[in-house]
Amino acid sequence: MRWRAELHISQFKMADLCATSRTHISRLENCKESTTLPKINTILNGIGKSWTEFGEAMDKALKEQVAAKQIKLKAAENKPIWSVK
């Protein structure tokens, strides 16, 4: 997570702030696990970020992955659908 790096905190500290385990933080960072909206909310509150900031960060990450051709966007019924190469 870029935010963890920006905050200069360890996975242990992030987990403590976000009321979760270090393993969960690690698995999220490495795209090995998904999470729930309530858990995202807890994480955001733990590090003092808003849903708006989260949305902006996800939009930026998606654009970077598209630019790097890691994700290919397809239009389907005017809704974006993405697939991983």
DSSP file (Angstrom, degrees, kcal/mol; ACC not computed):
  #  RESIDUE AA STRUCTURE BP1 BP2  ACC     N-H-->O    O-->H-N    N-H-->O    O-->H-N    TCO  KAPPA ALPHA  PHI   PSI    X-CA   Y-CA   Z-CA
    1    1 A M     >        0   0    0      0, 0.0     4,-1.6     0, 0.0     3,-0.2   0.000 360.0 360.0 360.0 128.4    0.0    0.0    0.0
    2    2 A R  H  >  +     0   0    0      1,-0.2     4,-2.8     2,-0.2     5,-0.2   0.871 360.0  58.8 -62.5 -36.3    1.4    3.3   -1.0
    3    3 A W  H  > S+     0   0    0      1,-0.2     4,-2.1     2,-0.2    -1,-0.2   0.894 102.5  52.4 -64.1 -38.1   -0.2    5.0    2.0
    4    4 A R  H  >>S+     0   0    0      2,-0.2     5,-1.8     1,-0.2     4,-0.6   0.921 111.7  46.8 -62.8 -42.5    1.7    2.8    4.4
    5    5 A A  H ><5S+     0   0    0     -4,-1.6     3,-0.9     1,-0.2    -2,-0.2   0.912 111.3  51.4 -64.2 -42.6    4.9    3.7    2.7
    6    6 A E  H 3<5S+     0   0    0     -4,-2.8    -1,-0.2     1,-0.3    -2,-0.2   0.846 111.0  48.2 -63.1 -33.2    4.0    7.4    2.8
    7    7 A L  H 3<5S-     0   0    0     -4,-2.1    -1,-0.3    -5,-0.2    -2,-0.2   0.563 106.1-132.3 -82.8  -8.8    3.3    7.1    6.5
    8    8 A H  T <<5 +     0   0    0     -3,-0.9     2,-0.3    -4,-0.6    -3,-0.2   0.927  57.7 138.8  56.3  48.7    6.6    5.3    7.1
    9    9 A I      < -     0   0    0     -5,-1.8    -1,-0.2     1,-0.0    -2,-0.1  -0.910  51.4-117.4-123.7 153.5    5.0    2.6    9.2
   10   10 A S     >  -     0   0    0     -2,-0.3     4,-2.6    -3,-0.1     5,-0.2  -0.278  31.9-106.8 -77.9 167.4    5.5   -1.1    9.3
   11   11 A Q  H  > S+     0   0    0      1,-0.2     4,-2.7     2,-0.2     5,-0.2   0.872 123.0  55.5 -61.8 -35.8    2.8   -3.7    8.5
   12   12 A F  H  > S+     0   0    0      2,-0.2     4,-2.2     1,-0.2    -1,-0.2   0.929 109.6  44.7 -62.3 -45.1    2.6   -4.4   12.3
   13   13 A K  H  > S+     0   0    0      2,-0.2     4,-2.7     1,-0.2     5,-0.2   0.914 113.4  50.7 -65.4 -43.2    1.9   -0.7   13.0
   14   14 A M  H  X S+     0   0    0     -4,-2.6     4,-2.0     1,-0.2    -2,-0.2   0.928 110.6  49.4 -59.6 -45.9   -0.6   -0.5   10.1
   15   15 A A  H  <>S+     0   0    0     -4,-2.7     5,-2.4     1,-0.2     4,-0.4   0.906 111.2  49.6 -60.4 -42.2   -2.4   -3.6   11.4
   16   16 A D  H ><5S+     0   0    0     -4,-2.2     3,-1.0     1,-0.2    -2,-0.2   0.928 112.3  46.8 -63.2 -46.0   -2.5   -2.1   14.9
   17   17 A L  H 3<5S+     0   0    0     -4,-2.7    -1,-0.2     1,-0.2    -2,-0.2   0.832 117.6  43.7 -62.6 -32.7   -4.0    1.2   13.6
   18   18 A C  T 3<5S-     0   0    0     -4,-2.0    -1,-0.2    -5,-0.2    -2,-0.2   0.285 107.8-119.8-102.3   8.8   -6.5   -0.6   11.5
   19   19 A A  T < 5S+     0   0    0     -3,-1.0     2,-0.2    -4,-0.4    -3,-0.2   0.906  78.3 101.2  54.1  47.6   -7.6   -3.2   14.0
   20   20 A T  S   <S-     0   0    0     -5,-2.4     2,-0.2    -6,-0.1    -1,-0.2  -0.805  75.4 -81.6-143.4-175.4   -6.6   -6.1   11.8
   21   21 A S     >  -     0   0    0     -2,-0.2     4,-1.9     1,-0.1     5,-0.1  -0.592  27.3-124.0 -94.8 157.5   -3.7   -8.6   11.5
   22   22 A R  H  > S+     0   0    0      1,-0.2     4,-2.7    -2,-0.2     5,-0.2   0.873 114.5  57.6 -62.6 -36.8   -0.3   -8.0    9.9
   23   23 A T  H  > S+     0   0    0      1,-0.2     4,-2.8     2,-0.2    -1,-0.2   0.906 104.5  50.5 -61.0 -41.9   -1.1  -11.0    7.8
   24   24 A H  H  > S+     0   0    0      2,-0.2     4,-2.3     1,-0.2    -1,-0.2   0.922 111.0  48.5 -63.2 -43.8   -4.2   -9.4    6.5
   25   25 A I  H  X S+     0   0    0     -4,-1.9     4,-2.6     2,-0.2    -2,-0.2   0.934 112.9  48.6 -60.5 -46.2   -2.3   -6.2    5.6
   26   26 A S  H  X S+     0   0    0     -4,-2.7     4,-1.7     1,-0.2    -2,-0.2   0.923 111.5  48.6 -60.3 -45.8    0.3   -8.2    3.8
   27   27 A R  H  <>S+     0   0    0     -4,-2.8     5,-3.1     1,-0.2     6,-0.9   0.866 112.2  49.2 -66.4 -35.6   -2.2  -10.3    1.9
   28   28 A L  H ><5S+     0   0    0     -4,-2.3     3,-1.5     3,-0.2    -1,-0.2   0.933 110.4  50.5 -65.7 -45.5   -4.0   -7.1    0.8
   29   29 A E  H 3<5S+     0   0    0     -4,-2.6    -2,-0.2     1,-0.3    -1,-0.2   0.812 114.6  44.1 -62.5 -30.3   -0.8   -5.4   -0.3
   30   30 A N  T 3<5S-     0   0    0     -4,-1.7    -1,-0.3    -5,-0.2    -2,-0.2   0.224 111.8-117.6-101.2  13.7    0.1   -8.5   -2.4
   31   31 A C  T < 5S+     0   0    0     -3,-1.5    -3,-0.2     2,-0.1    -4,-0.1   0.840  79.7 123.9  54.8  37.3   -3.3   -8.9   -3.9
   32   32 A K  S   <S+     0   0    0     -5,-3.1     2,-0.3     1,-0.2    -4,-0.2   0.459  70.5  31.7-101.4  -5.0   -3.6  -12.3   -2.2
   33   33 A E        -     0   0    0     -6,-0.9    -1,-0.2    -9,-0.1     2,-0.2  -0.996  66.9-142.6-153.0 144.0   -6.9  -11.6   -0.4
   34   34 A S        -     0   0    0     -2,-0.3     2,-0.3    -3,-0.1    -6,-0.0  -0.525  20.9-156.9 -98.2 175.0  -10.0   -9.4   -0.9
   35   35 A T        -     0   0    0     -2,-0.2     2,-0.2    -7,-0.1    -1,-0.0  -0.822  15.4-101.3-142.9-179.2  -11.7   -7.6    1.9
   36   36 A T     >  -     0   0    0     -2,-0.3     4,-2.5     1,-0.1     5,-0.2  -0.658  30.2-112.1-107.1 162.2  -15.1   -6.1    2.7
   37   37 A L  H  > S+     0   0    0     -2,-0.2     4,-2.5     1,-0.2     5,-0.2   0.908 118.4  52.3 -60.9 -42.4  -16.4   -2.6    2.6
   38   38 A P  H  > S+     0   0    0      0, 0.0     4,-2.1     0, 0.0    -1,-0.2   0.897 110.4  48.6 -61.3 -36.4  -16.7   -2.4    6.4
   39   39 A K  H  > S+     0   0    0      2,-0.2     4,-2.5     1,-0.2    -2,-0.2   0.898 110.0  51.1 -69.8 -39.1  -13.0   -3.6    6.7
   40   40 A I  H  X S+     0   0    0     -4,-2.5     4,-3.0     1,-0.2     5,-0.2   0.920 109.5  51.8 -60.4 -42.2  -11.9   -1.0    4.1
   41   41 A N  H  X S+     0   0    0     -4,-2.5     4,-2.6     1,-0.2    -2,-0.2   0.907 109.3  49.3 -60.7 -42.3  -13.8    1.6    6.2
   42   42 A T  H  X S+     0   0    0     -4,-2.1     4,-2.3     2,-0.2    -1,-0.2   0.906 112.4  48.1 -63.1 -42.3  -11.9    0.5    9.4
   43   43 A I  H  X S+     0   0    0     -4,-2.5     4,-1.7     2,-0.2    -2,-0.2   0.936 111.7  49.4 -64.0 -46.9   -8.6    0.7    7.5
   44   44 A L  H  X>S+     0   0    0     -4,-3.0     5,-2.8     1,-0.2     4,-0.5   0.923 112.8  47.1 -59.2 -45.0   -9.4    4.1    6.2
   45   45 A N  H ><5S+     0   0    0     -4,-2.6     3,-0.8     1,-0.2    -1,-0.2   0.895 108.2  57.2 -62.7 -39.2  -10.4    5.4    9.6
   46   46 A G  H 3<5S+     0   0    0     -4,-2.3    -1,-0.2     1,-0.2    -2,-0.2   0.825 115.9  34.1 -62.1 -33.2   -7.2    3.8   11.1
   47   47 A I  H 3<5S-     0   0    0     -4,-1.7    -1,-0.2    -3,-0.3    -2,-0.2   0.302 114.2-111.2-108.0   9.1   -4.9    5.8    8.9
   48   48 A G  T <<5 +     0   0    0     -3,-0.8     2,-0.3    -4,-0.5    -3,-0.2   0.832  69.4 137.8  71.1  33.2   -7.0    8.9    8.7
   49   49 A K      < -     0   0    0     -5,-2.8    -1,-0.2    -6,-0.2     2,-0.2  -0.793  43.5-133.7-110.5 155.9   -8.1    8.6    5.0
   50   50 A S     >  -     0   0    0     -2,-0.3     4,-2.1     1,-0.1     5,-0.1  -0.564  25.6-111.3-101.6 166.7  -11.5    9.3    3.5
   51   51 A W  H  > S+     0   0    0      2,-0.2     4,-2.8     1,-0.2     5,-0.2   0.842 120.0  57.2 -64.1 -32.6  -13.5    7.3    1.0
   52   52 A T  H  > S+     0   0    0      2,-0.2     4,-2.4     1,-0.2    -1,-0.2   0.937 107.3  46.5 -62.9 -46.2  -12.9   10.1   -1.5
   53   53 A E  H  > S+     0   0    0      2,-0.2     4,-2.4     1,-0.2    -2,-0.2   0.887 111.9  52.1 -62.9 -38.4   -9.1    9.6   -1.1
   54   54 A F  H  X S+     0   0    0     -4,-2.1     4,-2.5     2,-0.2    -2,-0.2   0.937 110.1  48.1 -62.3 -46.9   -9.5    5.9   -1.4
   55   55 A G  H  X S+     0   0    0     -4,-2.8     4,-2.4     1,-0.2    -2,-0.2   0.903 111.9  49.2 -60.9 -42.2  -11.5    6.3   -4.7
   56   56 A E  H  X S+     0   0    0     -4,-2.4     4,-2.3     2,-0.2    -1,-0.2   0.897 111.6  49.4 -64.2 -40.1   -8.9    8.7   -6.1
   57   57 A A  H  X S+     0   0    0     -4,-2.4     4,-2.4     2,-0.2    -2,-0.2   0.895 111.9  47.9 -66.4 -39.9   -6.1    6.3   -5.2
   58   58 A M  H  X S+     0   0    0     -4,-2.5     4,-2.5     2,-0.2    -2,-0.2   0.898 111.3  50.8 -67.6 -39.8   -7.9    3.4   -6.8
   59   59 A D  H  X S+     0   0    0     -4,-2.4     4,-2.3     2,-0.2    -2,-0.2   0.921 112.0  47.2 -61.9 -44.4   -8.6    5.4   -9.9
   60   60 A K  H  X S+     0   0    0     -4,-2.3     4,-2.3     2,-0.2    -2,-0.2   0.918 112.3  49.3 -63.4 -44.3   -4.9    6.4  -10.1
   61   61 A A  H  X S+     0   0    0     -4,-2.4     4,-2.2     1,-0.2    -2,-0.2   0.902 111.0  50.0 -63.3 -41.1   -3.8    2.8   -9.6
   62   62 A L  H  X S+     0   0    0     -4,-2.5     4,-2.5     2,-0.2    -1,-0.2   0.925 110.6  49.3 -63.5 -44.7   -6.1    1.5  -12.3
   63   63 A K  H  X S+     0   0    0     -4,-2.3     4,-2.5     1,-0.2    -1,-0.2   0.888 110.8  50.7 -62.2 -39.2   -4.9    4.2  -14.8
   64   64 A E  H  X S+     0   0    0     -4,-2.3     4,-1.9     2,-0.2    -1,-0.2   0.899 111.3  47.8 -65.5 -40.0   -1.3    3.2  -14.0
   65   65 A Q  H  <>S+     0   0    0     -4,-2.2     5,-3.0     2,-0.2     6,-1.1   0.880 112.1  49.2 -69.4 -37.3   -2.0   -0.5  -14.6
   66   66 A V  H ><5S+     0   0    0     -4,-2.5     3,-1.5     3,-0.2    -2,-0.2   0.932 111.3  49.9 -64.6 -44.8   -3.9    0.3  -17.9
   67   67 A A  H 3<5S+     0   0    0     -4,-2.5    -2,-0.2     1,-0.3    -1,-0.2   0.858 111.4  48.3 -62.1 -35.2   -0.9    2.4  -19.0
   68   68 A A  T 3<5S-     0   0    0     -4,-1.9    -1,-0.3    -5,-0.2    -2,-0.2   0.402 114.5-121.6 -84.8   3.4    1.5   -0.4  -18.1
   69   69 A K  T < 5S+     0   0    0     -3,-1.5    -3,-0.2     2,-0.2    -2,-0.1   0.790  78.8 124.5  59.6  31.0   -0.8   -2.8  -20.0
   70   70 A Q  S   <S+     0   0    0     -5,-3.0    15,-1.7     1,-0.2     2,-0.4   0.713  76.3  34.5 -85.4 -24.0   -1.3   -4.9  -16.9
   71   71 A I  E    S-A   84   0A   0     -6,-1.1     2,-0.5    13,-0.2    -1,-0.2  -0.990  72.6-152.3-131.3 139.2   -5.1   -4.5  -17.2
   72   72 A K  E     -A   83   0A   0     11,-2.3    11,-1.6    -2,-0.4     2,-0.3  -0.956  13.3-146.5-113.5 121.8   -7.1   -4.2  -20.4
   73   73 A L  E     -A   82   0A   0     -2,-0.5     2,-0.4     9,-0.2     9,-0.2  -0.687  14.9-170.8 -88.7 139.3  -10.4   -2.3  -20.2
   74   74 A K  E     -A   81   0A   0      7,-2.7     7,-2.0    -2,-0.3     2,-0.5  -0.984  20.3-128.7-128.5 140.3  -13.3   -3.4  -22.3
   75   75 A A  E     +A   80   0A   0     -2,-0.4     2,-0.4     5,-0.2     7,-0.0  -0.754  31.2 170.3 -87.6 131.7  -16.6   -1.5  -22.9
   76   76 A A  E >  S-A   79   0A   0      3,-1.6     3,-1.7    -2,-0.5    -2,-0.0  -0.910  72.2 -23.3-144.1 113.6  -19.7   -3.6  -22.3
   77   77 A E  T 3  S-     0   0    0     -2,-0.4    -2,-0.0     1,-0.3    -1,-0.0   0.889 121.6 -59.1  51.1  43.6  -23.1   -2.0  -22.2
   78   78 A N  T 3  S+     0   0    0      1,-0.2    -1,-0.3     0, 0.0    -3,-0.1   0.680 116.1 113.3  61.5  20.4  -21.5    1.3  -21.4
   79   79 A K  E <  S-A   76   0A   0     -3,-1.7    -3,-1.6    -5,-0.0     2,-0.3  -0.976  70.8-117.8-121.0 135.2  -19.9   -0.2  -18.2
   80   80 A P  E     -A   75   0A   0      0, 0.0     2,-0.4     0, 0.0    -5,-0.2  -0.529  31.6-178.6 -72.4 132.8  -16.2   -0.6  -17.7
   81   81 A I  E     -A   74   0A   0     -7,-2.0    -7,-2.7    -2,-0.3     2,-0.3  -1.000   8.3-161.8-127.9 130.5  -15.1   -4.2  -17.3
   82   82 A W  E     -A   73   0A   0     -2,-0.4     2,-0.4    -9,-0.2    -9,-0.2  -0.844   6.6-168.8-116.8 152.2  -11.5   -4.9  -16.8
   83   83 A S  E     -A   72   0A   0    -11,-1.6   -11,-2.3    -2,-0.3     2,-0.4  -0.977  23.4-120.8-135.1 149.6   -9.5   -8.1  -17.1
   84   84 A V  E      A   71   0A   0     -2,-0.4   -13,-0.2   -13,-0.2   -14,-0.1  -0.753 360.0 360.0 -91.2 134.8   -6.0   -9.0  -16.1
   85   85 A K              0   0    0    -15,-1.7    -1,-0.1    -2,-0.4   -14,-0.1   0.495 360.0 360.0 -67.6 360.0   -3.6  -10.0  -18.8
